[in-house]
Every structure is written in structure tokens, then in C-alpha cells.
Amino acid sequence: MVVDDQVMVRAGLAAIVGSQPDIEVVGEAGDGAAAVTLAEQVRPDVILMDVRMPGVDGLTATARLTAMPDPPRVLVLTTFHQDAYVFQALRAGASGFLLKDAEPADLVTAVRTVAAGDAMLGPQVTRRLIDAFATGTLSVAEAGHRLDALTPRERDVLVAIAQGLSNAEIGAALGIGVGTVKAHVNALLGKIGARDRVQATIVAYDTGLVSPGPRSPGPEARTPPGRA
């Protein structure tokens, strides 16, 4: 489903994603209130959500949509670079955040990514999210997030997730199959109480498992067990 108050923008987004053989556009809405109503009727898997709209804005609509039973995945699209929109969208339950000047192919990839249950952040957004921890502009202290239950391998996978690596890249770095990586991801998400990779990244930084600023040593840089 596509949500944007500008008719031409909405039509363009729908045309881009709807041209793919594996993606069907099931509805369009021009504001947040209409989006919530329509979503209850057509039950989309993924919603492309504009931020600034008259009446109910995209952030408020996202919070309402993600609170629904069996909620859709929300991919927030905007022309704005302000940190506040990124953080508010993620806290509202968005599964991804992409700037509207992204390439059409990146948009299609993002839709498929969040539909598959993963999170999607554009490179610029990821960098700003990480920098926010260094500057103290983002404070996330959710009680109950603990790393004690994670196995050493799950910790390695969490570090890699926080560094923005895909499952294939994590598998290559750790010398394990993609299926095994997926199993580790699912397990660690449940243990730390994170809904998706975005929340897992926030937990990794919030707990100090990964530090902002210079990139932390990835799993590939660690000494294998039993070797000095």
C-alpha cells in the first residue's frame, strides 16, 4: 500500500513497485487517517509511508498501524534528512526508512527486504542513527534488554547486524551458511526482546556491545577460539 498526500508522487511510487512481478499494490491513501482505515480493509504486507501529510501524519499513522494485530511492515519515505523523523519513525515501529531520492531499484529492494521480515535503513540514515549515540541525541534505555542470554556466536551476529552487514555478509565473515545466520538472528531477536534488526542495532549500541564512532571490530577480525 502507498501513502502520500501528493497524487503524482503516490502514483509514481505505485508504478515503480507495482511493475515488479512479485509485488502487488493493493491500495493508495492520501493521509494517515485514510491509511489506517484502508489498511484494516486490504491488510497489506508492506506500507510505503510519507511523513508530512495533512491531518494525521505518517509518524502517528505508523504507530497506529504497528499496534494492529498482525501489523503490516511500514517503510517510511521522506525528502527530509532531520534526525527527529528517523528516530520518531523507528520508535513508532517502522521497519525501515528511505529517502525519496533513492534509486527506484533501492526502493524495490527495500520493499522486499521489509516484506521478508528484515529492517531497512538507507546508508545515510544508518550513519546518522549511529552518530546519535555518540552525540547523546538519542537515548534508548529500554528495561529488560539483556545480552546475558546470548551465546558467543549470537553476540558476533548481533555485532555484525549493528554494523549493517547482510545475512550473506555475516555468513561469509563467520564462515557459516546463510540459513544458520538466519537461525542465529531469529534466536537473538527473541532473547533481547527486539522486533527486528533496527531494534537489535539500537540494543547493541545502547548496551555498549558496539561503540559509536570508529567502526568496531567485526566478527571477522576476532581471534578464533583456541588460538592466541
C-alpha positions, 0 to 999 in steps of 0.5 A, a space after each residue: 500500500 502507498 501513502 502520500 498526500 501528493 497524487 503524482 508522487 503516490 502514483 509514481 511510487 505505485 508504478 515503480 513497485 507495482 511493475 515488479 512481478 512479485 509485488 502487488 499494490 493493493 491500495 493508495 491513501 492520501 493521509 494517515 487517517 485514510 491509511 489506517 482505515 484502508 489498511 484494516 480493509 486490504 491488510 497489506 504486507 508492506 506500507 510505503 509511508 510519507 511523513 508530512 501529510 495533512 491531518 494525521 501524519 505518517 509518524 502517528 499513522 505508523 504507530 497506529 498501524 504497528 499496534 494492529 494485530 498482525 501489523 503490516 511492515 511500514 517503510 517510511 519515505 521522506 525528502 527530509 534528512 532531520 534526525 527527529 523523523 528517523 528516530 520518531 519513525 523507528 520508535 513508532 515501529 517502522 521497519 525501515 526508512 528511505 529517502 525519496 531520492 533513492 534509486 527506484 531499484 533501492 526502493 524495490 529492494 527495500 520493499 522486499 527486504 521489509 516484506 521478508 521480515 528484515 529492517 531497512 535503513 538507507 546508508 545515510 540514515 544508518 550513519 546518522 542513527 549511529 552518530 546519535 549515540 555518540 552525540 547523546 541525541 538519542 537515548 534508548 534505555 529500554 528495561 529488560 534488554 539483556 545480552 546475558 542470554 546470548 551465546 558467543 556466536 549470537 553476540 558476533 551476529 548481533 555485532 555484525 547486524 549493528 554494523 549493517 552487514 547482510 545475512 550473506 555478509 555475516 555468513 561469509 565473515 563467520 564462515 557459516 551458511 546463510 540459513 544458520 545466520 538466519 537461525 542465529 538472528 531469529 534466536 537473538 531477536 527473541 532473547 533481547 526482546 527486539 522486533 527486528 534488526 533496527 531494534 537489535 542495532 539500537 540494543 547493541 549500541 545502547 548496551 555498549 556491545 558496539 561503540 559509536 564512532 570508529 567502526 568496531 571490530 567485526 566478527 571477522 577480525 576476532 581471534 578464533 577460539 583456541 588460538 592466541 
